[in-house]
Amino acid sequence: MPRPFSSRLPSCSILAAGLLAPGLLAVLAAPAAADQLRMVALSFPPLIYDDGGKPAGIAYDIVTEAMKAAGHSVTVEIMPWARALDTVRDGGADAVFTAYKTPEREQFLNYSTQVLVPQVVSLFVAKDSPVGFDGDLSKLAGHRFGVVNQISYGSIVDDAIKNGVLPAVEKSNDSDSNVKKLLSGRFEVMPSNRYVAQYFLKQAGALDKVKELTPAVQEIPSYIAFTKARDTTKLRDDFDAGVSAMKASGAYRQVLDKYAR
């Protein structure tokens, strides 16, 4: 589903800092107070994106509401994914989202127990399309697929395209263009993250013109993950408690529906 703070000081401040006691320097270098959290994320509508200079989206709303319940305020900066991971690894940010869980990342990230957003990859076709899906992509080899260039659709779809199981693939530059091509009949099948597809269909006023095939191709859980550069156990627990309460009250579902339906 985010820039590192500048460490530069004016020359006079650097000179003054050199005269300060080590203990005071440690205080100045300490991270922000627990109730003022800095987080980073990749732009990925509708999970998180820039909306007129302010972050918005499904994941953003869930994270900020869940942390607010524990008394934390959150600022989120949108940045390239590799930079976001480096920032939280070095302790320049308290957390990153949305993140898939991998053994490598677990070395420097303290993952939430609660899933932030399930990344469900499904196939979408025109409302009146006769195309069906029983879980076997090879049976759809005769149909033309539409994808967004350089976007991953999970290992199942990615491997099917890479290995030629799905030989007829048209590429678009972005999700908006891809949805418009599906609506115009340029291709028959569109694999997509469920929420991404619903978001752009809603923007196009075409939710009733497309149907999602079942079963879903793949479900990949994504999380918020806190830095291990310092002890963030309490922050992780606060998030888990907050999002659990949102799911129990129905507030979590309301956020999902706000952006998709």
Buried (B, 14 or more C-beta within 10 A) or exposed (E): BBEBEEEEEEEEEEEEEEEEEEEEEEEEEEBEEBEEBBBBBBBBBBBBBEEEEEBBBBBBBBBBBBBEBBEBEBBBBBBEBEBBBBBBBEBBBBBBBBBBBEEEBEEBBBBBEBBBBBBBBBBBBBEEBEBEBEEEBEEBBEBBBBBBEEBBBBEBBBEBBEEEBBEBBEBBEEBBBBBBBBBEEBBBBBBBBBBBBBBBBBBBEBBEEBBBBEEBBBBBBBBBBBBBBEEBEEBBEBBBBBBBBBBEEEBBEEBBEEBBE
